[in-house]
Amino acid sequence: MSDQSTVTTASYRELREHLADYLRRAQAGEEIIVTNRGVEVARLGPPTPVRRRLGLLTGEIWTAPDFDETPADIIAAMEGDDEEEVSHR
């Protein structure tokens, strides 16, 4: 696709009758100008990429100092070393 995007004008009625086609075209990069009785009422085009700013929550979120430490009894249970055996019968 070239740097120049295609712009198409469609009446409200035309858009309503062929919505799926216009949505596909917009997703592909085409801009659709929607008119009602010859007056522009909306523009339909591809979504703009979301730009996320890093660091917005600095100081708002914290992790406990022992977050990555697994208690010994949990490790023993996962390894099958716990003293109590559970019967599933």
C-alpha atoms as an extended CHARMM CRD file, in Angstrom:
* protein
*
        89  EXT
         1         1  MET       CA              0.0000000000        0.0000000000        0.0000000000  PROA      1               0.0000000000
         2         2  SER       CA              1.3480000000        3.4650000000       -0.7810000000  PROA      2               0.0000000000
         3         3  ASP       CA              1.7320000000        6.3410000000        1.6600000000  PROA      3               0.0000000000
         4         4  GLN       CA             -1.3290000000        7.9840000000        0.1520000000  PROA      4               0.0000000000
         5         5  SER       CA             -4.4620000000        6.4860000000        1.6580000000  PROA      5               0.0000000000
         6         6  THR       CA             -7.6340000000        6.2310000000       -0.3450000000  PROA      6               0.0000000000
         7         7  VAL       CA            -10.5670000000        8.4070000000        0.6850000000  PROA      7               0.0000000000
         8         8  THR       CA            -14.0930000000        7.4160000000       -0.2770000000  PROA      8               0.0000000000
         9         9  THR       CA            -17.3680000000        9.1990000000        0.3520000000  PROA      9               0.0000000000
        10        10  ALA       CA            -20.4520000000        7.1650000000        1.1560000000  PROA      10              0.0000000000
        11        11  SER       CA            -23.9440000000        8.2590000000        2.0810000000  PROA      11              0.0000000000
        12        12  TYR       CA            -25.4530000000        7.0140000000        5.3060000000  PROA      12              0.0000000000
        13        13  ARG       CA            -27.8210000000        4.7870000000        3.3180000000  PROA      13              0.0000000000
        14        14  GLU       CA            -24.9590000000        3.3430000000        1.2140000000  PROA      14              0.0000000000
        15        15  LEU       CA            -22.9190000000        2.6710000000        4.3480000000  PROA      15              0.0000000000
        16        16  ARG       CA            -25.8520000000        0.9670000000        6.0550000000  PROA      16              0.0000000000
        17        17  GLU       CA            -26.5370000000       -1.2710000000        3.0530000000  PROA      17              0.0000000000
        18        18  HSD       CA            -22.8820000000       -2.3110000000        2.5870000000  PROA      18              0.0000000000
        19        19  LEU       CA            -21.4900000000       -1.9690000000        6.1070000000  PROA      19              0.0000000000
        20        20  ALA       CA            -19.3750000000       -5.1580000000        6.0770000000  PROA      20              0.0000000000
        21        21  ASP       CA            -17.6610000000       -4.0840000000        2.8420000000  PROA      21              0.0000000000
        22        22  TYR       CA            -16.9120000000       -0.5930000000        4.1500000000  PROA      22              0.0000000000
        23        23  LEU       CA            -15.5700000000       -1.9980000000        7.4240000000  PROA      23              0.0000000000
        24        24  ARG       CA            -13.1860000000       -4.2850000000        5.5150000000  PROA      24              0.0000000000
        25        25  ARG       CA            -12.0220000000       -1.3660000000        3.4090000000  PROA      25              0.0000000000
        26        26  ALA       CA            -11.4770000000        0.8110000000        6.4820000000  PROA      26              0.0000000000
        27        27  GLN       CA             -9.5310000000       -1.9640000000        8.1820000000  PROA      27              0.0000000000
        28        28  ALA       CA             -7.3240000000       -2.1540000000        5.0860000000  PROA      28              0.0000000000
        29        29  GLY       CA             -6.4600000000        1.5370000000        5.4800000000  PROA      29              0.0000000000
        30        30  GLU       CA             -9.0840000000        3.3010000000        3.4260000000  PROA      30              0.0000000000
        31        31  GLU       CA            -10.8120000000        6.3470000000        4.9100000000  PROA      31              0.0000000000
        32        32  ILE       CA            -14.5740000000        6.5070000000        4.4480000000  PROA      32              0.0000000000
        33        33  ILE       CA            -16.3320000000        9.8680000000        4.7880000000  PROA      33              0.0000000000
        34        34  VAL       CA            -19.9560000000        9.2900000000        5.7590000000  PROA      34              0.0000000000
        35        35  THR       CA            -22.4760000000       11.8770000000        4.6150000000  PROA      35              0.0000000000
        36        36  ASN       CA            -26.1180000000       12.5260000000        5.4260000000  PROA      36              0.0000000000
        37        37  ARG       CA            -27.8970000000       14.5800000000        2.7600000000  PROA      37              0.0000000000
        38        38  GLY       CA            -24.5370000000       15.6920000000        1.4150000000  PROA      38              0.0000000000
        39        39  VAL       CA            -23.1840000000       16.8680000000        4.7760000000  PROA      39              0.0000000000
        40        40  GLU       CA            -20.1940000000       15.0820000000        6.3070000000  PROA      40              0.0000000000
        41        41  VAL       CA            -21.2700000000       13.4740000000        9.5970000000  PROA      41              0.0000000000
        42        42  ALA       CA            -18.4910000000       10.9700000000       10.3350000000  PROA      42              0.0000000000
        43        43  ARG       CA            -15.2380000000        9.4380000000        9.1910000000  PROA      43              0.0000000000
        44        44  LEU       CA            -14.4920000000        5.7430000000        9.2490000000  PROA      44              0.0000000000
        45        45  GLY       CA            -10.9410000000        4.4940000000        9.0470000000  PROA      45              0.0000000000
        46        46  PRO       CA             -8.4070000000        2.0420000000       10.4320000000  PROA      46              0.0000000000
        47        47  PRO       CA             -7.8720000000        2.0540000000       14.1810000000  PROA      47              0.0000000000
        48        48  THR       CA             -5.0240000000        4.1830000000       15.4320000000  PROA      48              0.0000000000
        49        49  PRO       CA             -2.2940000000        2.2830000000       17.2500000000  PROA      49              0.0000000000
        50        50  VAL       CA             -2.4510000000        2.5290000000       21.0240000000  PROA      50              0.0000000000
        51        51  ARG       CA              0.5960000000        4.2860000000       22.4230000000  PROA      51              0.0000000000
        52        52  ARG       CA              1.3610000000        3.3190000000       25.9750000000  PROA      52              0.0000000000
        53        53  ARG       CA              3.4370000000        5.5240000000       28.1860000000  PROA      53              0.0000000000
        54        54  LEU       CA              5.7860000000        3.6110000000       30.4170000000  PROA      54              0.0000000000
        55        55  GLY       CA              6.0120000000        4.4860000000       34.0740000000  PROA      55              0.0000000000
        56        56  LEU       CA              2.4780000000        5.7740000000       34.5610000000  PROA      56              0.0000000000
        57        57  LEU       CA              2.0480000000        3.6410000000       37.6870000000  PROA      57              0.0000000000
        58        58  THR       CA              5.4940000000        4.2190000000       39.1740000000  PROA      58              0.0000000000
        59        59  GLY       CA              5.1220000000        4.2530000000       42.9300000000  PROA      59              0.0000000000
        60        60  GLU       CA              1.5310000000        2.9660000000       42.7610000000  PROA      60              0.0000000000
        61        61  ILE       CA              2.2950000000       -0.7540000000       42.5030000000  PROA      61              0.0000000000
        62        62  TRP       CA              4.6350000000       -2.6900000000       44.7570000000  PROA      62              0.0000000000
        63        63  THR       CA              5.7490000000       -6.2860000000       45.1310000000  PROA      63              0.0000000000
        64        64  ALA       CA              6.2110000000       -7.9130000000       48.5090000000  PROA      64              0.0000000000
        65        65  PRO       CA              9.8760000000       -8.6430000000       49.3110000000  PROA      65              0.0000000000
        66        66  ASP       CA              9.1170000000      -12.3780000000       49.6480000000  PROA      66              0.0000000000
        67        67  PHE       CA              7.0380000000      -12.5610000000       46.4670000000  PROA      67              0.0000000000
        68        68  ASP       CA              9.2110000000      -15.2040000000       44.7850000000  PROA      68              0.0000000000
        69        69  GLU       CA              9.9410000000      -17.2760000000       47.8920000000  PROA      69              0.0000000000
        70        70  THR       CA              7.9190000000      -20.4770000000       48.0840000000  PROA      70              0.0000000000
        71        71  PRO       CA              7.3170000000      -21.7640000000       51.6210000000  PROA      71              0.0000000000
        72        72  ALA       CA              9.0100000000      -25.0940000000       52.4370000000  PROA      72              0.0000000000
        73        73  ASP       CA              5.7140000000      -26.8640000000       53.2160000000  PROA      73              0.0000000000
        74        74  ILE       CA              4.3520000000      -25.9500000000       49.7690000000  PROA      74              0.0000000000
        75        75  ILE       CA              7.5090000000      -27.2420000000       48.0630000000  PROA      75              0.0000000000
        76        76  ALA       CA              7.3040000000      -30.4640000000       50.0860000000  PROA      76              0.0000000000
        77        77  ALA       CA              3.6550000000      -30.9360000000       49.1090000000  PROA      77              0.0000000000
        78        78  MET       CA              4.4450000000      -30.4060000000       45.4090000000  PROA      78              0.0000000000
        79        79  GLU       CA              7.3510000000      -32.8350000000       45.5600000000  PROA      79              0.0000000000
        80        80  GLY       CA              5.3200000000      -35.4490000000       47.3930000000  PROA      80              0.0000000000
        81        81  ASP       CA              7.4480000000      -35.2150000000       50.5500000000  PROA      81              0.0000000000
        82        82  ASP       CA              4.6410000000      -34.2240000000       52.8920000000  PROA      82              0.0000000000
        83        83  GLU       CA              4.1530000000      -36.4960000000       55.9100000000  PROA      83              0.0000000000
        84        84  GLU       CA              0.4060000000      -36.9250000000       55.5570000000  PROA      84              0.0000000000
        85        85  GLU       CA             -0.8370000000      -39.0540000000       52.7170000000  PROA      85              0.0000000000
        86        86  VAL       CA             -4.3290000000      -38.5430000000       51.3680000000  PROA      86              0.0000000000
        87        87  SER       CA             -6.2510000000      -41.5510000000       50.1540000000  PROA      87              0.0000000000
        88        88  HSD       CA             -8.4400000000      -40.9500000000       47.1080000000  PROA      88              0.0000000000
        89        89  ARG       CA            -10.3640000000      -44.2180000000       47.3920000000  PROA      89              0.0000000000
